[in-house]
Structures are given as structure tokens and as C-alpha cells.
Amino acid sequence: MSFFPSSACRFALSAVGGWIVVGAVTPDSALANDVRTLPAVEVNASRYGLLGVADTASEGVAGPAQLSNRVVARTGELLEVMPGLIVSQHSGDGKANQYFLRGVNLDHGLDIKLTLDGMPINQRSHAHGQGWADLNPLIPELISSIHYRKGPYYAADGDFANAGSAAIYTTDALERGIASFGLGQHGHARTLLASSPAFKDGKLLYALELSHHDGPWIHPDNYRKLNGLLRYSAGSHANGFSLTAMAYRGRWNATDQIPLNEYRAGLISRWDTMDNSSGAQAQRYSVSGEWRQSDAGGSTLAQVYVIRSYLDLYSNFEYSPDSQFNQRDSRVTSGLNLSRNWPMHGLGKEATNTLGLQLQNDNVDNSLGSTTRRMRNASCRLPGSLSVDPVNGDPQIQCRSDRIAQLSIGLYAENHVHWNDWFRTVAGLRADAMRFANRGRSDAANTDTVSDFIASPKLSAVFGPWRKTEYYYSVGNGFHSNDARGVTIGTGVRANGLVRTFGHEIGVRSEAIDGVQSTLALFQLDSASEIVYVGDEGRTEDSGRRSRRVGVEFNNYIKANRWLTIDADVAYARARFRDPGGDGPYIEGAIEGVASVAAIVDGGGPFSGALQLRHFGPRPLTSDNSVRSDATTTFNGRLRYRIDERSAVELLGFNLLDSRHSAIDYYSDSYSFGGQSGLSGRVFHPIEPRNFRVVLITRY
């Protein structure tokens, strides 16, 4: 998937001597860390220079040019613009991605906070996993910027913002309308129509996306997706408002991971599935509004939203006919974000304060049931029973149904002070209260109401710039919430409502070499012992041990000459349990080495292109490190021919070297094959073979 950059990015853009100056609409205001009104920064080709602006070495902003040069097969892979982040998939394309960052297996979204124009993408107490973050409702051509931050150092970031966060913003207006049509191998087809005509005193942005994808699988995914967006906006980004409605529907079959031993023995095809009835359907509808006001006394930002979402998911990770299970999640999420930013006089050369309030309420109906080929089993066990596997004694799936009301209130304050020309600080404090109310409809013992509270101090110190180089130290506490069903469970050990994390980071950001932007960060992230709710099994699980992750990230943007740009990023993390116990100190699935190199060629002529390398290093799959995944390295590429100033055709190539590695690996201690049960070993989901797509794009 590739696209033209949107020139209507949420910045004021003007060309100055070959650079693009991104000017803040309100000089002394950051609208509560809203990237759209950052102080003036420079952009050269694709990456924003944040020297003198960023609070940490690992903070960054990806704009339209950088996003347009990503060569991605799935919408969620756009987030890999955040250096060190891996976005993968182990099932059908409609399912939320698997995320990995800073030594953390983030599963479907835990410990990484994702927002879209202030609306949460993560879903709390989700039927399939805490923090579920599905990016399929995004339309890539409408994304104006992604502001990414790593670590728990930002007061405006709350639940899940531990390994990192990404705030995604969509544009208010397009310079020209977009009509795009693409076809590719493996049943791929996609069409998009979008424009933003003038309407009354503002702009009316509309977009409609339709897509289909089968994949190389023997049982095709048949993923059908529909996305729509309608937005009315008026005024400026300092003083204006917008109203937005979004709609998404997806339906797919799922080819989940398969056992490696049986594949190597030739007993199952690489493209086959263990249960061809697995799959899902999903829906998301939202209405949101945003209001901005700025004056000499400061700026105010208000955002409100209501989201209606639904997922009906069928999975089978043990492969026997009766081990399929169904998870349904139906919810309404509503919320308010309110912040006020104002200058503070008499403290240093320049100072600003920010106060913010974040309210979120989730009303959730979810269930876990035992099924066979999507038909509910009559033998589903009674709620509250603790049946165990006869082979290994592990608890088995426990059918249940719950109605959850989860309310959170977050208050934060942040103080930015430029003490002099070479030293500034950012001090913040955040307080969060959360109420977990659950009515166990299948088991009254799971009915309870629990409240929890946590305070999270933050501090960043920035030194410089000296010779276009800045130095950073950041420290802070963060947290993530646990699933309400684990917090209120009536049988078994209860989970903590809010789980504390602690991190600190030292780093450097430099533009001392002309045409080169580099950042280096050394980090540590600690997590307290936690009890988590395992949605796939209807029970709680306690590691009983604290964990620590330490690592390094080195990122480089190089404008080699007029026609060649290179992005080169590498990261490594070491993840271990800090306390003895279990089978060993390793954390299963914890990411270690990651690398990404992208070369972009554009000399201003009719032809341009990009080549992108992505390396996903090996990981421990068991806590004693006796089973590890292999590394996965892929090359993607794009060749674009500009027909005229309004039209272009693109050839996109994925997995150009036709690698036969895994998209993701796990270790299973109990699966069935050929009538045998209780088998164990690696299971994997293969990356798709080399394939190509052709896209025709017209601007009107």
C-alpha cells in the first residue's frame, strides 16, 4: 500500500531555501502535546527535525512525505515508521496486529498507547486481550502525521503508554481529491475515493475505501473491508473546530499458525490451516468533535467522542475439533479530553504550564464460549469450574459471559521551563483513578466492583543545543490497567487493577553533520509483578516476578544528495525476570534485535522509488530459552511513474527475495495433530511469498 502525501498536513507549511518550515500557529502553545501545533521545526524531505523541540531522544514525528514512502502490505504496518517497532500478524488480516517494541511482546496492544485524533484505539477489558488495538479502520491517505513517543515519561499519556505511544492525526482537507485503484496477486483489490470540497465556511472531507484480500492460503482469507469517513472542519488549527463520523466493517477467514514439526515432516502445507472455520467479523463506528481556541493568554483544546465497536472472533490454537472457541466483544466507549496551556512569567527565559483532564467510560458485553466450526458446543463447562487438561494439568477454557462498566478519570499537569539558552526541563505529574464494575452473567461469583488509584511523576531534562546537538535524561512512572474480569474474578487469584511501571532513558540528538539527523537512546523499563486475565482461557495467571528490560536504539536519517534519502534504524533490548521462579529468567516472546533500512530515490523526474529492509530478530519462546524463533528479514520495494502532474502508476513488490521465514512464532505445550493430543513444539505463521501490486492514482 502506498500513496501520495497529503499537502494539507495539520501544520502551516512554507518552503524556505530547500527546507520546509513547519510553523506553529500558536508560538507559546503546544495544545497539550498536540503535534499539530509544535513550535517551528524543519522538515527535509521526509523527517521532521525536532532539535530544540523534543523532550526525549526517542520522540519523533512522521509526516506525509515519510509515510508516503513506506511500502506496507497492511495498514497497521505504517506504525513501523516508529524506529524499533515491529508490526506483525499471526492470523487473518482483519485481526488486530501483533506489536513488539523495546523488549516487550505487546500482544495486540498492551503497553503501547495508540490514539486517533484523540480517540483511544486500544480497548480495555477486550474479549481477546487487554489493550486490543485494531488499525484497520484507518485510511492511510488521510493520515497527516504520526507523533510517536517511547517510555513512560509524558504526563499527557496514561493507560498503556509504557513501551511507547503513537498519536495518529488525520487531515482536515486534501489539496486535491484522490481516486485510487489497485490490483495484485493473491486476490488483492483496493479502491479509494476521497476529496474535501468547500462547504459553507469550512471544508467537507469525505472518503470511501473498499478492499479485498485472499492471501496465499489454501483456504482464502476472503477479507472484505469497507471504510468511510465524513468530516466538517472550519477555522484554523489554533482557532477552529471539526466534527467527524467514521465507519468500518470487516469480515474474514483466518489461517492461524501451524505446527513446525509437522510442517517439516511434510504432513501439512506451509499455506494450510488447522481449522478452516476460524475467522471473524468486526465493526467500528464513531462520532467525534474537536474545538480549539488560542489567544495571548494561552490555548484550549477540547475533544469528545463516542465509539461503537463489535468483534465476533473464532480461534483454535490447540487444533482439535472441539478446542475452537468464540470471543464476542460489543462495547460503547465515550470520552472527553480537555486541556489548557498558558505561558508562565518570571520563571526562566520562557515557561508554559499545561493542565489536562481525560475521562473515558467503557460499557462492554463480552463472552467466551466453546465452539466447533462456529457452532456452540452443548458440552460447554459450567461457569466457575476449573477443569484441567488430562495431559499437563493446565486449566482449560472456561465459558463465561460478562457485562462490564469501566470508568477512568485522569488528571495531569506539566511544566515546561527554558531556564537559559542551553537547559530546559519538563516536569509532570499524573493521577489516575479507575473503577472496574463487572456483572458475571454466567456466574454470580464474578460480580463485583473494584476501584484503584495510581500517581505517576515524570521528569525530563534537556541540555543544549551545542553544535546542533542536544542531550536528554528522562525518568518516570507509568502504568497499564488489567482486564476487569481478572480484577473482579470470583474463582482464582485476582489481578491488580492498575500495574505500575518505571523507566528512565539517556540520549542524544544531533544534526552536527550536514544532511544527517541522528538519535541515540539507552533505556531501562521495569514492570512490577502482575496478575493478568487470560481472555483465551477465562482465567487469571500470575508470573509472580518483576521484570526488567534494558536496551539501546540508534536512528539515522541521511539526505545523501538531491535524489537519495536513507533511513537507517537499529535497536536491541535484553528482557529478563528480576525474581527467581518458573522455568527460567527469559520472558517469552520478548523482542531482542530489530533493524530497518529504507532508501528513497526521487530526482524530480517521472520515475521515483524506494527499497525497504526490515529485520525482526530471534526471540526466546520459552522462559528457559531452550526454544527460540528464527530471525525474519524481508525486502519490500516500490517503483512509481508519474504520468503527469495529477496521475501516477505504482508497482509495489513485497518480500522481493521470496524469504520463507515466519511472520511470527510461538511455543505451544499442548496441541493436537493426526489424532494425537498433548503434542508440544514451535508453531508459526509464515510470511506471504513474493507478490506484486499495481496501483493507479489520480488527483482531481
N, C-alpha and C positions, 0 to 999 in steps of 0.2 A: 504494500500500500504506500503510495507516495502522492504528493500533492503540491500545488503552488502555495507559497507563503501568502498569508493574508496581510495586505498592506494596512489594514485597519486595525492593527495591533493596539492594545489599550495603553499606548504611550503616545506622546507628541513627538513625531519623528521629523528630523530635518537633516539633510546632508551637509557636512562641513569637511571640506578638504579630503574627501575619500572616506571619511568616517561617518557614522550615523550617530547623532547626538540624541539621546533619549531624555527628554526634559520632563521633570516633574511638573505637574500642573500646580501643585501647592508646595513651594520650596521647603517650608518647615514642617511638612506633614508627611507621615507615612501611612495615614489611614489604617492604623492598627496592623502594620506589617503587610499591607496590600501592595503587591509588587507593581501594580499598575501606576502607583504614584511614588516610586522610588526617586530619591534625588538624582540629579543628572548623571547618567552613566554613558559610556561609549560602547558602540557596537561595531565590530569589524567583521563583516561577512556573516558570521553565524553566532558568535558567542558574546554575551554581554560582559564588559569589563566592570567588575564590582570593587575595584580598588578605591578605598575611601568610603565605601557604602556597606559592604557585607559585614556582619557581626562575627562570623567564624570563617575559617579557611575552607570548610566543606560546603558552604552555602553557594547557590548558583541559580541562574535564570536562563532558561532556554526559550528563545523567541521563535518567530515564524520561520526565519531562514534556517536555523539549526534543526527545527522539527521537520521542515520540508525535505531535508537531505537524509533523514532516517529512512532506511529501507526495511520495512516491517511487514510481516505476513499477517499479524493480528493487531488490533487497535491497542491492546494493553502493552505491547512491546514498545510503544512510544515512550513509556516511562523509563526505558533504558537510557534515555538521554541523561538521567541521573548517574554519574560515574559510580561504578561499583555495584549497581543494582542489576540483578538478573530476573527476568520475567519469563516464566516457562508455563507449560501446560501438561497435565497428565491425563486429560480426558477430552470430551468434546469441546469444540471451540467456544460454545456458548457459556461454558462454566467459567467462574472467576479464575484468574490466573494464579499460579504459584509464584511467590515473591521471595527473593533471597538478598540480604544486604547486611554488611558489617558482621559477618559471622553468625547471622540469625536466619534460620529457616522460618520465614514469616508466614508459612502456610498460605491461606487465601487472603491474608491481610492483617494478621495480628502483628503489632509492634511497628507498623508503618501507617501513618495517618494520611488519608487521601481525601481531598475535597474538590468540589466542582463549583466555582463561583460562590463559595461559602457554604454550600450544601455538603453534608457528610456522604462519602461514598462507602466507607466502612459501615457494616451493620452489626450492632451489638446483639448478643444472645441469638445468633443466627442458627437455623436448624442444622447447617452443615459445618459450622465452625465459627468461633469468635472472631469478629473483625472482618467478615466476608466482604471483599471489595471487588465488585464486578465493573470493569471498564467498558464493557460492550455498548452501553448507552451513549458513549462519546462519538462524535463525528469529527475525525481528525482535521479536516479542512477548516473547521470553525475554531480550533484552539489557537488562541493568540499568544499564550505563554504558559510555561510551567515553572513555578518557583519552588525549588527543592532545598530542603534543609536536613541536616543529619544530626542525630543526637538529641537528648532531652534538654536543650539549652534555651528554648524560646518560650516566653510566658504565654504567648497567644496560642501555642499548640498544647493540646490537652491529651485526652484519651488516645492511646495507641502510638503517640509520637515519641518513640524510644530509639529505634534504629534510625528513623528518619520520617520525613513528611514531604508531601508534594501537593501544592495548591495549583490546581488547573483552572485557567481562565479562558472563557470563550469570548469571541469578538462581538462587538455591538453592530458592526457594519462591515461589508465587503466593498472593496474598491470597485469590483465588477462581479457580476453574477458568475456562478460556476455550473457548468454542465459536464459531467464526467461519466464515462462508461468504460468498464474494464472486463476482460475475459481472460481466463487462464486455465491451466491444466487442473485436473482433479475436481472438475465441476465447479470452478470458481467463476462467479459473475457478480459485478457490483455496479450500481448506477447511483449518481448523486445529482441533485438539482438544488441550488441554493442561490439566494440573492437578497439584497437589502434595499428596496426602493424607499424613497422619501414618503413619509406618511404624516400628514398634519405638520407638527413642529419637530418631528423626530425621524427615526428610521424604523422600518418594519423588516426584521430579519426573519427569513424562513428557509428551512432546509428539509429535504426528504431524502433518506438513504435506504436503498433496498440491496440486499446481498444474499448470496447463496454459496455454500462451500461443502464439498463432499469429503475431501482429503483422499489419501491413497488407500484407505481402508477397504477390506473385503466387504464389510458391512458399512456402507457410506454414512458419514455424519449427517448428511442432508440438513445442514444448518441453514435455517432461513431467518433472516434478521430484517427488522423494519425499525428505522429511527426517524423521528420527526422533531423539529424544533421551531418555535414561533416566539419571537422577542420584539417588544416595542421599547425603544430607548429614546430619551430626549435629554438635552442639555450636554454638559461636558463631563469629564471624569472627575472633576473637582466639585461641580455643582450640577447634578443631574439624577436621573432615576432610570430604572429598567424594570420591565415585567416580562417573565419568561415562562413558557409552557414547554415541557418535553415529554416525549412518549417513546417507549422501546418495547418491542416484543421479539422474543427469540424462541426457537424450537429446534431440538437437535437430538440425534442419536449419539451415543458415547462409546468410543473404543478406549477403554481404560488400559492400565498397564498389564503386561502379560509376564509369566514366569520365565526367567532367563535360562534355567537349566533345561526346561522342556523345549525352549526355542533352539538352543544349541544342539539338542538331540534330534532336531528336525521334526518334532511332534506337533509344532504349531508354527504357522506362518508369522513373519515379522509384522504383517499388516492385519492379522486376525484379532478376534476378540474372544474373551472367555464367556461373555454374556451379551448376546446381540440385542437384548431387550433393555439394556441400560440407556439412559438418556434423560432429557428434562425439557421443561418449558419454563420461560421466565418472562416477567413483565415489570416495567418500572414507569410510573407516571409522576410528574412533578409540576408544581406551580411555585414560582419564587419571585421575590421582588427585592430590589436594592435601591437605596436612597443615599445620596452623598451630598454633603454641604461643607464648604470651606470659606473661611474669611480670615481676617487678620488675627482673630483670637484662637484659631485652630481649625480642626476639621472633625466631622462626624460621619460615621458610616453605620448604616442600619441594613440588615439583611433578614428576610423572613422566608420560610419555605415550608411546604407540605409535600411529602413523598409517599406514594402508594406503590408498594412492590410485592411481588409474589414469585415464589420458586417452587416447582414440583419436580424433585430430583430422585432418580432411581440409580443405585450404585450396587456393585457386587465386587468386593475386594478379596473374598475368600473362594469365589468361583464355583461353589457347589450350587445346584439349582435352587435350594431353599435358603441360601445365605444372602440373597438380594435384599436390600432394604430401601425404604422410601422415606424421604425427608421433605416435609412441606413447611414453607415459611410464608406467612401472609402478614403484612405489617403496614402501619401508617406511622411515619416519622414526621414530626413537626418541630420547628425550632426557630430561634431568634439569635442573631449575633448583633451586638451593639457595642460601639467603641467610640471614644472621644480622645483626640490627640491635640495637645496645645503646647506652645512654647513656654519655657520656664526661664525667667530672667534672674541674673545675679549669681548664677552657678556656672563657672567655666566660661568659655567663649560662646558656647551655644548649647542649649539643653531643651529637651522635649520630654513630656510625660504622656503616657497612654494609660487609659483605664478601659477595661473591656468586660462585657457580660455575655456569656454563652449559655443558652437554655436549649435542651433537647429532650424530647419525650418520644418514646417508642411504645406503641401498643401492638403486641405481637401475638399471633396464633401460630404455634408450630407443633409438629408431631414427628415421631419416629415410629415406623411400622415395618414389620417383616413381610416381604412380598416374594412372589415367584412370577417372573415375566410380567411384572407390573400388576399382578393380581394379589390382593392382600391375603395372607395365609390365615386360615382358620385356627391354626395352632399357635398363633402369637401368644407368647407367655404372658402371664398375669403381671400387671404393673407391680413393681416393688420386689419381684422375685429376683434372686441372684443365681440364676442357672450358670453353670460353668462348663467350659469346653472339656469333654472327657479325656482329651489328649494332654493338654497343657495346663488345664485348670483355670484358664483366663475367663473372666466374666464375659458372657455373650450379650448380644444385642438385647436391650430391654425396651420393649414397646412402651411408648408413653405419649401423652398429649398435654400441652400446657398453654395457658394464657398468661402472658407476661406484660406488665406495665413497668417500664424502666424510665426513670426521670433523673436528669442530671442538671446541676447548676454549677457553672464555672465562672469564677471572678479572677481577673488578673490585672496587675499593674506593672508597668515597665518604665524605666527612666533611662534616657539616652543623654550622655553628657560628653561634649568635646571639651576636655579640660584645657587643652592647648593644641598647638599645631600637630603634635605627634602622639597624643594619648587621648583615648576615649573609652568610656565604659558603658555597658548595658546591664543594668541590674533589674531583675524581675522577681515577682512573687505571684504564684498561682494557688488558688484554693478551689477544690472540687468536692462537691457532695453528690452522692448518688443513692437513689432509692430503688431497691430491687423488690418488686411485688410479683409473686407467682401464684397462680391458682392451678394446681395439678388436677386437670380434669379426669385423668385416668387413675390418679392415686392421691387421695386427700392428704397423705403424709408429706407430699411435696408442696403443700400450700403454706406459704409464709411470706412475711415482709421483713426485709433486712435493709439497713442503711449503713453507709460507710462514708468516711471523710478523709481527705488527704491534702497536705500542703506541700508545694513544690517550689523551693527557691532556685533562682538561676543567676549566673553572673558571667559576663564576657568582658575581657579587657583586650584592647587593640592598640598596638604600638606602631607608629609610623604614619604615613609612609616615608621611608628613607630610600632614595634612589629607586623610586617606584616599587618599593617592597614593604609589605605590612606583616606584622607578627601578631598571633592571636593566642589567647588562652581562654577556654570556656569550661564551666563546670555547672552541674545542675542535677536536680532530681526530676524524674518523670514517673509515669505510671501507665498501666492499662487495666481496664475493667475485665472481670471474668464473666462468663455466661451466667445469667440469672438463675438458670436451672441448677447449676452447680453450687451457687451461693445459698439456695433455698432447699436443696435436695433433702428428702426425709430419710433415705436409706443410704448409708455410706458417710464418708468424711466430707464435710462442707468446704467449699472453696472460699478464699478471702474475696471480698467484694472488689477491692482495689489493690493492685500489686505494685509496689514501689520499685523503681529502677534508679540507678545513679551512674552518671557518666562524666568524663572530662576529656578534654582534647587540647592539644597544642598544634599550631600550624603556621604556615607561611603562605602568602600570596604575592606573586611577583610578576611585574611586567618590565623588568630591567632590561631584558633583551628585546630589541625592537621586533614587533610582529609575533612575540611569544607571550602567552599567558600561562603561568604555571601555579599550581597549588599543591602543597604537601601537608598532610594531616596525620597525626598519631593519636589514636583514640583508645579509650577503655570504657566498656559498658558492663555494669553489674546488675544482676537481677536477684531479687530476694526469692527464697524458697516459695513455691506457689503450688496450689492445688487447682487443677483445671478440669473443666467439664468436657468429656469426650463425646461430641454430638453423635458420632457414628455408632456409639455403643450404649448411650444412655446412662453413663456412669461417670464418677469423678476419678481422677488419677493424680497422685501426689509424687513428684520427684523427690521431695524431702531434702533437696540440696540447693544451695546457692550456686549461681553460675557467673562466669566472667568471660568477657570477650575483649581481646586486645588486637590492634591491627594498625595498618598503615595504608594510606591512599595517596597516589601520585597522579595528578591530572595535568595534561598539557594541551593547549590549543596553539597551533602554529600556522601562521599565514606565511607560507614559504615564498610565494611570489604572487603575481597578479592573478594567476589562474589555478593555483593549488593551495588547498587548505587541509590541514591534518589535525584530527582529534585523536589523542593517544592517552588512554587511562589504564591504570593498573592498581589493584587492591589486593591485600592479603589480610586474613584475620585468623586468630587462634582462639577457639572456643572450648572451654573446659568447665566441668562442675568443680566448685571450690571445696565441697564437702565429700568425704568418702561415702561409699554405698553403691548399690546397684552392681552392674557387671563391669563398670569401668568409668573413667573420668570424661570420656568423649560425649559430646552432645549430638545425638543422631540428626543427620541431615544438615548440620551446621556448615555453611559455605566457607571455603578457605580462599583459594586464589581465583581472581577474576581479571580479565583484560579485555580491552576494546580498542580497536584502531579503525578510524574512518578517514578515507582520503576522498576529497571532493574536488572535482575538476570542472572549472567553468571559466572559459576565457572570453565570455561575452558573445561568442558566435552562436550558430544554430545548435551545436552539439554541446552537451554537458553530461556529467556522470558522477557516480560515486561507487566506491567499493568499501565494504564494511566487514571487519573481522570481529568475531565475538568468541571469547574463551570462557567456558564455565568449568572451573577446576574440579578435581575429585573431592569427595566428601566422605566422612565416616557414616556408615549406615547402621552401625551398632555401637553401643556405648563402650565396648572393649576394642573398637577399631579393627576387628577381625574381618569385617566385610566393608568394602569401600566401593564407591561408584567410580566409573571411569570419567575422564575429562571429556568434554564436548567442545569442539571448535568448528565454527561454521563461517562461511563467506557468503554475503549477500551483495548484490550489485544492481545498479540502475543506469540505463542509458536513455537520455532524453534528447529528442529532436524538436526544436522549436519551429513550427511550420510558419507562423507569422507572429505578430505581437499579441495575438489573442488565443492562439491554439498551439498545442504541442501533443506529441505522442511519446509514450514512455514504454520501455521494455524493462521489466523487473525480473531479476533472477534470484532464487533462494536456494541455499545450500549448493553453491556452484561447484564444489568439489565432490558432491554426492556422498558426503560423510554418512556412515551407518552407525553413528553414536546414538546415545539416548537423549531425549529431551529432559527426562528426569528419571531417577532411580529411587527405590525404596527397598527395605528388607522386610519380608513377611515371615512370621514364625508359624503361620498356620494357613495353608491354602489347600485346595483340592484339585486333582488333575487325573483324568482317566480312571475314575472310580476310587482313587486313593485320597485319603484326607490326612490332615496333620502334617503336610509337607512344609518345608521351610527353604528360604533362599531369596536371592535378589529377584525383584520384579522391576520392569522398566516400561517406559513409553517411548517408542522410537521417534526421532525427528523425521520430518517428511523428506522424501528423496528430492533430488534436484528437480525444480519445476519453474515455469516461467508464466508471467502475466503481461498482457499488453493493455495499456490504458490510454484512451483519447480524452483530452481535456480541452474545453473551450471556455474562454471568459467572455461574457457578453454584457 
